[in-house]
């Protein structure tokens, strides 16, 4: 993976931000985030039918990534940051500034 890839850099910025937000979040905040993601998964299943979830945990410790995997990681960390911000009331996030 080219570390100059803008998508990869966005992923890294979201990952760092999520780490900081998780460190500042309370246990109750994190439980609320988990509940929101569970509801989103249930909504998806009702709307599109049950699908077996792929085992994606390996992506969190992968040493090499293809573009599709980087995109998935970037989208996932963006969603995490968004839900964390909503739950914690941290609306002062400016990702455009963070990514650059």
N, CA, C and O atoms as a GROMACS GRO file, in nm:
protein
  400
    1UNK      N    1   0.084  -0.118   0.000
    1UNK     CA    2   0.000   0.000   0.000
    1UNK      C    3   0.087   0.123   0.000
    1UNK      O    4   0.180   0.135   0.080
    2UNK      N    5   0.058   0.215  -0.089
    2UNK     CA    6   0.130   0.341  -0.099
    2UNK      C    7   0.084   0.432   0.015
    2UNK      O    8  -0.032   0.471   0.020
    3UNK      N    9   0.176   0.466   0.106
    3UNK     CA   10   0.140   0.549   0.221
    3UNK      C   11   0.112   0.694   0.180
    3UNK      O   12   0.071   0.774   0.264
    4UNK      N   13   0.134   0.728   0.055
    4UNK     CA   14   0.098   0.860   0.005
    4UNK      C   15  -0.043   0.862  -0.052
    4UNK      O   16  -0.092   0.966  -0.093
    5UNK      N   17  -0.108   0.747  -0.054
    5UNK     CA   18  -0.245   0.733  -0.103
    5UNK      C   19  -0.337   0.817  -0.015
    5UNK      O   20  -0.338   0.801   0.107
    6UNK      N   21  -0.415   0.906  -0.077
    6UNK     CA   22  -0.501   0.995   0.002
    6UNK      C   23  -0.606   0.919   0.082
    6UNK      O   24  -0.639   0.959   0.193
    7UNK      N   25  -0.659   0.810   0.027
    7UNK     CA   26  -0.757   0.730   0.099
    7UNK      C   27  -0.693   0.668   0.224
    7UNK      O   28  -0.755   0.664   0.330
    8UNK      N   29  -0.571   0.620   0.211
    8UNK     CA   30  -0.499   0.564   0.324
    8UNK      C   31  -0.473   0.672   0.430
    8UNK      O   32  -0.486   0.645   0.550
    9UNK      N   33  -0.437   0.790   0.388
    9UNK     CA   34  -0.413   0.899   0.482
    9UNK      C   35  -0.541   0.942   0.552
    9UNK      O   36  -0.538   0.976   0.671
   10UNK      N   37  -0.653   0.940   0.482
   10UNK     CA   38  -0.781   0.968   0.546
   10UNK      C   39  -0.811   0.862   0.651
   10UNK      O   40  -0.855   0.894   0.761
   11UNK      N   41  -0.789   0.735   0.617
   11UNK     CA   42  -0.809   0.627   0.714
   11UNK      C   43  -0.724   0.652   0.838
   11UNK      O   44  -0.774   0.643   0.950
   12UNK      N   45  -0.597   0.682   0.819
   12UNK     CA   46  -0.507   0.704   0.933
   12UNK      C   47  -0.554   0.820   1.019
   12UNK      O   48  -0.547   0.812   1.141
   13UNK      N   49  -0.603   0.927   0.957
   13UNK     CA   50  -0.652   1.043   1.032
   13UNK      C   51  -0.777   1.006   1.112
   13UNK      O   52  -0.789   1.042   1.229
   14UNK      N   53  -0.870   0.935   1.049
   14UNK     CA   54  -0.991   0.892   1.120
   14UNK      C   55  -0.955   0.796   1.233
   14UNK      O   56  -1.012   0.803   1.342
   15UNK      N   57  -0.861   0.706   1.207
   15UNK     CA   58  -0.819   0.609   1.310
   15UNK      C   59  -0.763   0.683   1.431
   15UNK      O   60  -0.801   0.653   1.545
   16UNK      N   61  -0.675   0.779   1.408
   16UNK     CA   62  -0.616   0.856   1.518
   16UNK      C   63  -0.725   0.930   1.594
   16UNK      O   64  -0.726   0.930   1.718
   17UNK      N   65  -0.816   0.993   1.521
   17UNK     CA   66  -0.924   1.066   1.587
   17UNK      C   67  -1.011   0.971   1.668
   17UNK      O   68  -1.051   1.005   1.780
   18UNK      N   69  -1.040   0.852   1.613
   18UNK     CA   70  -1.123   0.758   1.688
   18UNK      C   71  -1.052   0.711   1.814
   18UNK      O   72  -1.116   0.693   1.918
   19UNK      N   73  -0.921   0.692   1.808
   19UNK     CA   74  -0.844   0.652   1.926
   19UNK      C   75  -0.855   0.758   2.036
   19UNK      O   76  -0.876   0.725   2.153
   20UNK      N   77  -0.843   0.884   1.998
   20UNK     CA   78  -0.853   0.993   2.094
   20UNK      C   79  -0.994   1.001   2.152
   20UNK      O   80  -1.011   1.021   2.272
   21UNK      N   81  -1.094   0.986   2.068
   21UNK     CA   82  -1.233   0.995   2.113
   21UNK      C   83  -1.269   0.878   2.204
   21UNK      O   84  -1.340   0.896   2.303
   22UNK      N   85  -1.221   0.760   2.172
   22UNK     CA   86  -1.247   0.642   2.256
   22UNK      C   87  -1.182   0.663   2.393
   22UNK      O   88  -1.242   0.630   2.495
   23UNK      N   89  -1.061   0.716   2.394
   23UNK     CA   90  -0.993   0.739   2.522
   23UNK      C   91  -1.070   0.837   2.610
   23UNK      O   92  -1.067   0.825   2.733
   24UNK      N   93  -1.137   0.933   2.549
   24UNK     CA   94  -1.212   1.034   2.624
   24UNK      C   95  -1.356   0.991   2.656
   24UNK      O   96  -1.421   1.052   2.740
   25UNK      N   97  -1.405   0.888   2.588
   25UNK     CA   98  -1.545   0.846   2.605
   25UNK      C   99  -1.564   0.769   2.735
   25UNK      O  100  -1.473   0.704   2.785
   26UNK      N  101  -1.685   0.779   2.787
   26UNK     CA  102  -1.719   0.700   2.905
   26UNK      C  103  -1.763   0.560   2.861
   26UNK      O  104  -1.788   0.535   2.743
   27UNK      N  105  -1.771   0.472   2.956
   27UNK     CA  106  -1.821   0.337   2.927
   27UNK      C  107  -1.963   0.345   2.871
   27UNK      O  108  -1.998   0.270   2.780
   28UNK      N  109  -2.043   0.434   2.925
   28UNK     CA  110  -2.181   0.451   2.877
   28UNK      C  111  -2.183   0.503   2.733
   28UNK      O  112  -2.266   0.460   2.653
   29UNK      N  113  -2.093   0.594   2.701
   29UNK     CA  114  -2.083   0.644   2.563
   29UNK      C  115  -2.052   0.529   2.467
   29UNK      O  116  -2.116   0.515   2.363
   30UNK      N  117  -1.954   0.447   2.504
   30UNK     CA  118  -1.914   0.336   2.417
   30UNK      C  119  -2.026   0.233   2.404
   30UNK      O  120  -2.045   0.175   2.297
   31UNK      N  121  -2.101   0.211   2.512
   31UNK     CA  122  -2.216   0.120   2.504
   31UNK      C  123  -2.321   0.176   2.409
   31UNK      O  124  -2.381   0.100   2.333
   32UNK      N  125  -2.343   0.306   2.413
   32UNK     CA  126  -2.440   0.369   2.322
   32UNK      C  127  -2.395   0.356   2.177
   32UNK      O  128  -2.476   0.332   2.088
   33UNK      N  129  -2.266   0.374   2.152
   33UNK     CA  130  -2.211   0.357   2.017
   33UNK      C  131  -2.236   0.214   1.969
   33UNK      O  132  -2.280   0.193   1.856
   34UNK      N  133  -2.210   0.116   2.054
   34UNK     CA  134  -2.232  -0.025   2.018
   34UNK      C  135  -2.380  -0.049   1.987
   34UNK      O  136  -2.412  -0.120   1.892
   35UNK      N  137  -2.469   0.009   2.066
   35UNK     CA  138  -2.613  -0.008   2.042
   35UNK      C  139  -2.654   0.053   1.908
   35UNK      O  140  -2.735  -0.006   1.836
   36UNK      N  141  -2.600   0.169   1.876
   36UNK     CA  142  -2.633   0.234   1.748
   36UNK      C  143  -2.587   0.148   1.632
   36UNK      O  144  -2.660   0.130   1.535
   37UNK      N  145  -2.466   0.095   1.640
   37UNK     CA  146  -2.417   0.009   1.531
   37UNK      C  147  -2.498  -0.120   1.523
   37UNK      O  148  -2.520  -0.171   1.413
   38UNK      N  149  -2.541  -0.174   1.637
   38UNK     CA  150  -2.626  -0.294   1.635
   38UNK      C  151  -2.759  -0.264   1.568
   38UNK      O  152  -2.810  -0.345   1.491
   39UNK      N  153  -2.816  -0.147   1.596
   39UNK     CA  154  -2.941  -0.108   1.531
   39UNK      C  155  -2.921  -0.089   1.381
   39UNK      O  156  -3.008  -0.125   1.302
   40UNK      N  157  -2.808  -0.033   1.341
   40UNK     CA  158  -2.781  -0.017   1.199
   40UNK      C  159  -2.768  -0.153   1.130
   40UNK      O  160  -2.817  -0.171   1.019
   41UNK      N  161  -2.703  -0.248   1.196
   41UNK     CA  162  -2.692  -0.383   1.140
   41UNK      C  163  -2.829  -0.448   1.129
   41UNK      O  164  -2.859  -0.514   1.030
   42UNK      N  165  -2.912  -0.431   1.231
   42UNK     CA  166  -3.048  -0.488   1.228
   42UNK      C  167  -3.131  -0.422   1.118
   42UNK      O  168  -3.207  -0.490   1.048
   43UNK      N  169  -3.118  -0.293   1.102
   43UNK     CA  170  -3.190  -0.221   0.996
   43UNK      C  171  -3.149  -0.274   0.859
   43UNK      O  172  -3.234  -0.299   0.773
   44UNK      N  173  -3.019  -0.290   0.839
   44UNK     CA  174  -2.968  -0.343   0.713
   44UNK      C  175  -3.025  -0.483   0.686
   44UNK      O  176  -3.068  -0.513   0.574
   45UNK      N  177  -3.025  -0.568   0.790
   45UNK     CA  178  -3.076  -0.705   0.774
   45UNK      C  179  -3.224  -0.705   0.739
   45UNK      O  180  -3.268  -0.784   0.654
   46UNK      N  181  -3.302  -0.619   0.801
   46UNK     CA  182  -3.445  -0.612   0.770
   46UNK      C  183  -3.469  -0.559   0.629
   46UNK      O  184  -3.559  -0.605   0.559
   47UNK      N  185  -3.389  -0.464   0.589
   47UNK     CA  186  -3.409  -0.401   0.458
   47UNK      C  187  -3.359  -0.490   0.344
   47UNK      O  188  -3.423  -0.497   0.239
   48UNK      N  189  -3.246  -0.556   0.362
   48UNK     CA  190  -3.182  -0.632   0.254
   48UNK      C  191  -3.178  -0.782   0.278
   48UNK      O  192  -3.128  -0.856   0.194
   49UNK      N  193  -3.230  -0.828   0.391
   49UNK     CA  194  -3.226  -0.970   0.423
   49UNK      C  195  -3.101  -1.005   0.501
   49UNK      O  196  -3.003  -0.931   0.504
   50UNK      N  197  -3.108  -1.120   0.563
   50UNK     CA  198  -2.995  -1.167   0.643
   50UNK      C  199  -2.879  -1.207   0.551
   50UNK      O  200  -2.898  -1.278   0.453
   51UNK      N  201  -2.762  -1.162   0.585
   51UNK     CA  202  -2.639  -1.199   0.515
   51UNK      C  203  -2.536  -1.238   0.620
   51UNK      O  204  -2.526  -1.176   0.725
   52UNK      N  205  -2.461  -1.340   0.589
   52UNK     CA  206  -2.355  -1.379   0.681
   52UNK      C  207  -2.249  -1.269   0.682
   52UNK      O  208  -2.202  -1.225   0.577
   53UNK      N  209  -2.214  -1.225   0.801
   53UNK     CA  210  -2.113  -1.121   0.813
   53UNK      C  211  -1.975  -1.179   0.784
   53UNK      O  212  -1.939  -1.283   0.839
   54UNK      N  213  -1.899  -1.112   0.699
   54UNK     CA  214  -1.762  -1.160   0.674
   54UNK      C  215  -1.675  -1.135   0.796
   54UNK      O  216  -1.701  -1.043   0.874
   55UNK      N  217  -1.574  -1.215   0.812
   55UNK     CA  218  -1.478  -1.197   0.921
   55UNK      C  219  -1.378  -1.090   0.876
   55UNK      O  220  -1.287  -1.117   0.799
   56UNK      N  221  -1.398  -0.971   0.927
   56UNK     CA  222  -1.313  -0.859   0.886
   56UNK      C  223  -1.211  -0.819   0.991
   56UNK      O  224  -1.134  -0.726   0.970
   57UNK      N  225  -1.209  -0.888   1.104
   57UNK     CA  226  -1.116  -0.853   1.212
   57UNK      C  227  -0.971  -0.857   1.166
   57UNK      O  228  -0.888  -0.783   1.218
   58UNK      N  229  -0.941  -0.943   1.070
   58UNK     CA  230  -0.803  -0.952   1.022
   58UNK      C  231  -0.754  -0.821   0.961
   58UNK      O  232  -0.633  -0.795   0.959
   59UNK      N  233  -0.846  -0.738   0.912
   59UNK     CA  234  -0.806  -0.611   0.851
   59UNK      C  235  -0.745  -0.517   0.955
   59UNK      O  236  -0.664  -0.431   0.921
   60UNK      N  237  -0.785  -0.533   1.080
   60UNK     CA  238  -0.737  -0.443   1.184
   60UNK      C  239  -0.590  -0.467   1.219
   60UNK      O  240  -0.526  -0.382   1.281
   61UNK      N  241  -0.538  -0.582   1.179
   61UNK     CA  242  -0.397  -0.610   1.209
   61UNK      C  243  -0.317  -0.647   1.083
   61UNK      O  244  -0.206  -0.697   1.093
   62UNK      N  245  -0.374  -0.622   0.968
   62UNK     CA  246  -0.306  -0.657   0.842
   62UNK      C  247  -0.182  -0.570   0.823
   62UNK      O  248  -0.180  -0.453   0.862
   63UNK      N  249  -0.081  -0.627   0.763
   63UNK     CA  250   0.041  -0.552   0.733
   63UNK      C  251   0.042  -0.501   0.589
   63UNK      O  252   0.117  -0.409   0.557
   64UNK      N  253  -0.040  -0.560   0.504
   64UNK     CA  254  -0.057  -0.511   0.368
   64UNK      C  255  -0.206  -0.504   0.338
   64UNK      O  256  -0.283  -0.587   0.385
   65UNK      N  257  -0.244  -0.404   0.260
   65UNK     CA  258  -0.385  -0.382   0.230
   65UNK      C  259  -0.401  -0.347   0.083
   65UNK      O  260  -0.318  -0.275   0.025
   66UNK      N  261  -0.508  -0.397   0.023
   66UNK     CA  262  -0.540  -0.354  -0.113
   66UNK      C  263  -0.632  -0.232  -0.104
   66UNK      O  264  -0.676  -0.195   0.005
   67UNK      N  265  -0.660  -0.169  -0.218
   67UNK     CA  266  -0.739  -0.046  -0.219
   67UNK      C  267  -0.879  -0.068  -0.163
   67UNK      O  268  -0.931   0.020  -0.093
   68UNK      N  269  -0.942  -0.182  -0.192
   68UNK     CA  270  -1.076  -0.208  -0.139
   68UNK      C  271  -1.076  -0.217   0.013
   68UNK      O  272  -1.166  -0.165   0.079
   69UNK      N  273  -0.974  -0.282   0.068
   69UNK     CA  274  -0.963  -0.294   0.213
   69UNK      C  275  -0.940  -0.158   0.278
   69UNK      O  276  -0.999  -0.128   0.382
   70UNK      N  277  -0.855  -0.076   0.217
   70UNK     CA  278  -0.830   0.058   0.270
   70UNK      C  279  -0.959   0.139   0.267
   70UNK      O  280  -0.990   0.212   0.362
   71UNK      N  281  -1.034   0.128   0.159
   71UNK     CA  282  -1.161   0.199   0.149
   71UNK      C  283  -1.260   0.155   0.256
   71UNK      O  284  -1.329   0.239   0.315
   72UNK      N  285  -1.266   0.026   0.281
   72UNK     CA  286  -1.356  -0.025   0.385
   72UNK      C  287  -1.313   0.023   0.523
   72UNK      O  288  -1.396   0.065   0.604
   73UNK      N  289  -1.183   0.019   0.550
   73UNK     CA  290  -1.133   0.068   0.678
   73UNK      C  291  -1.159   0.218   0.694
   73UNK      O  292  -1.198   0.263   0.802
   74UNK      N  293  -1.139   0.292   0.589
   74UNK     CA  294  -1.164   0.436   0.594
   74UNK      C  295  -1.310   0.464   0.621
   74UNK      O  296  -1.343   0.547   0.706
   75UNK      N  297  -1.399   0.397   0.549
   75UNK     CA  298  -1.543   0.418   0.569
   75UNK      C  299  -1.587   0.378   0.709
   75UNK      O  300  -1.669   0.446   0.771
   76UNK      N  301  -1.531   0.269   0.758
   76UNK     CA  302  -1.566   0.222   0.892
   76UNK      C  303  -1.520   0.317   1.000
   76UNK      O  304  -1.594   0.345   1.095
   77UNK      N  305  -1.398   0.368   0.988
   77UNK     CA  306  -1.349   0.459   1.090
   77UNK      C  307  -1.420   0.594   1.081
   77UNK      O  308  -1.439   0.661   1.183
   78UNK      N  309  -1.458   0.635   0.961
   78UNK     CA  310  -1.537   0.758   0.947
   78UNK      C  311  -1.671   0.742   1.018
   78UNK      O  312  -1.716   0.832   1.089
   79UNK      N  313  -1.735   0.626   1.000
   79UNK     CA  314  -1.862   0.600   1.068
   79UNK      C  315  -1.845   0.599   1.219
   79UNK      O  316  -1.927   0.654   1.292
   80UNK      N  317  -1.737   0.536   1.266
   80UNK     CA  318  -1.710   0.532   1.409
   80UNK      C  319  -1.692   0.672   1.466
   80UNK      O  320  -1.750   0.705   1.570
   81UNK      N  321  -1.613   0.754   1.400
   81UNK     CA  322  -1.592   0.891   1.447
   81UNK      C  323  -1.724   0.967   1.447
   81UNK      O  324  -1.752   1.043   1.541
   82UNK      N  325  -1.805   0.949   1.345
   82UNK     CA  326  -1.933   1.019   1.338
   82UNK      C  327  -2.027   0.980   1.451
   82UNK      O  328  -2.089   1.067   1.512
   83UNK      N  329  -2.037   0.851   1.479
   83UNK     CA  330  -2.125   0.806   1.586
   83UNK      C  331  -2.068   0.847   1.722
   83UNK      O  332  -2.144   0.888   1.810
   84UNK      N  333  -1.938   0.836   1.740
   84UNK     CA  334  -1.877   0.882   1.866
   84UNK      C  335  -1.904   1.031   1.887
   84UNK      O  336  -1.937   1.072   1.998
   85UNK      N  337  -1.891   1.110   1.782
   85UNK     CA  338  -1.916   1.254   1.793
   85UNK      C  339  -2.061   1.280   1.831
   85UNK      O  340  -2.089   1.367   1.914
   86UNK      N  341  -2.152   1.207   1.770
   86UNK     CA  342  -2.294   1.225   1.799
   86UNK      C  343  -2.324   1.189   1.945
   86UNK      O  344  -2.395   1.262   2.014
   87UNK      N  345  -2.272   1.077   1.990
   87UNK     CA  346  -2.300   1.028   2.125
   87UNK      C  347  -2.236   1.117   2.231
   87UNK      O  348  -2.298   1.145   2.334
   88UNK      N  349  -2.113   1.160   2.208
   88UNK     CA  350  -2.041   1.238   2.308
   88UNK      C  351  -2.068   1.388   2.298
   88UNK      O  352  -2.029   1.464   2.387
   89UNK      N  353  -2.136   1.430   2.191
   89UNK     CA  354  -2.162   1.572   2.173
   89UNK      C  355  -2.042   1.649   2.124
   89UNK      O  356  -2.038   1.772   2.131
   90UNK      N  357  -1.942   1.578   2.073
   90UNK     CA  358  -1.820   1.640   2.022
   90UNK      C  359  -1.843   1.683   1.878
   90UNK      O  360  -1.805   1.613   1.785
   91UNK      N  361  -1.904   1.799   1.862
   91UNK     CA  362  -1.936   1.846   1.728
   91UNK      C  363  -1.829   1.936   1.670
   91UNK      O  364  -1.846   1.991   1.561
   92UNK      N  365  -1.717   1.952   1.741
   92UNK     CA  366  -1.611   2.040   1.694
   92UNK      C  367  -1.512   1.970   1.603
   92UNK      O  368  -1.398   2.015   1.590
   93UNK      N  369  -1.552   1.860   1.540
   93UNK     CA  370  -1.461   1.784   1.455
   93UNK      C  371  -1.456   1.848   1.317
   93UNK      O  372  -1.558   1.872   1.254
   94UNK      N  373  -1.335   1.875   1.271
   94UNK     CA  374  -1.314   1.926   1.137
   94UNK      C  375  -1.218   1.832   1.066
   94UNK      O  376  -1.097   1.851   1.071
   95UNK      N  377  -1.274   1.730   1.000
   95UNK     CA  378  -1.190   1.630   0.936
   95UNK      C  379  -1.111   1.689   0.820
   95UNK      O  380  -1.001   1.642   0.793
   96UNK      N  381  -1.164   1.789   0.751
   96UNK     CA  382  -1.088   1.848   0.642
   96UNK      C  383  -0.955   1.903   0.694
   96UNK      O  384  -0.852   1.891   0.628
   97UNK      N  385  -0.959   1.963   0.812
   97UNK     CA  386  -0.837   2.016   0.871
   97UNK      C  387  -0.748   1.903   0.922
   97UNK      O  388  -0.626   1.911   0.910
   98UNK      N  389  -0.807   1.799   0.979
   98UNK     CA  390  -0.732   1.688   1.036
   98UNK      C  391  -0.660   1.608   0.928
   98UNK      O  392  -0.546   1.567   0.947
   99UNK      N  393  -0.724   1.588   0.814
   99UNK     CA  394  -0.668   1.505   0.708
   99UNK      C  395  -0.550   1.572   0.641
   99UNK      O  396  -0.458   1.504   0.596
  100UNK      N  397  -0.551   1.703   0.632
  100UNK     CA  398  -0.444   1.773   0.561
  100UNK      C  399  -0.322   1.784   0.640
  100UNK      O  400  -0.223   1.840   0.593
   0.00000   0.00000   0.00000
